[in-house]
Amino acid sequence: MRKKQLINNVMYRILPASVFFIIPMIKNISMSQQVGTMESYFVFNFDGPMPIANDIVLLFFQLVPSIIILYLFSGIMLEDCSISYVYVFTRIGKKEPWLRKKATNILLQIMAVFALSFLFCLILGAVSGFYFESLNISLYVRLFIFQCGTLFLLSFIQSFVSLSQGRTKSFILILIFYVVCIIFGFILKNMNPILDIIISLLPPNSQMYSWHSDCPLPEGTELAFGEPISGFTTIRTLAVLCVCFFVFYAVAYQILKKRDLAEIMKGESS
């Protein structure tokens, strides 16, 4: 059963989600060739939805892989409970271990998505002639953490919300929140220090590597990404993502603890 579930996860979530990153990777080859380094190629591909030169169309194009991930991971909890929620909790014993297991499952799968996407990027970059200017491990680690952490948090929230609202509605709600936060940051970045603080506290914006003031950009790419947000640091991003996750996890657990799942599950599975 576990082997079958693993195969399903790889074939229907991890691999399709990773493949969608190949399209912008191919497009970004020409943009990165001006610099020629693997570091610049990775930043162009995994900076997050890149607001380059006020191009809204390009921004939405860059949002597509993240939106695909949100959709593919939108119904994990609902799928586990829709057939027989009584069996789920009879088998698990308690609700908190089940919630923890689902959170871990989502996190590991999203990490697998980006591990595979990083591998695709490395292969395409090598084939295109990009070279490692320096072994800047922190750059790749931060790109990985910002992407995984942001999309894990949003996917976990929408997956739990799907229990009561259904997969479609929960996906639409999270998608609206995600896109609005990115566009809000895109339009108002560096306009006012107070707005910059608000932007840095919105979880979807944690995805943006180039907005972090302590994340140096590869030489030759500074003009493409613009100025970072003052005070928007890696530590702040980690704090925001962790606090938001643990707060929502506690809320989700209390809801499961105080209400019967039959009462919570009023949504549809699609």
Order of alpha helices (4+ residues) and beta strands (2+ residues): alpha-alpha-alpha-alpha-alpha-alpha-alpha-alpha-alpha-alpha-alpha-alpha-alpha-alpha
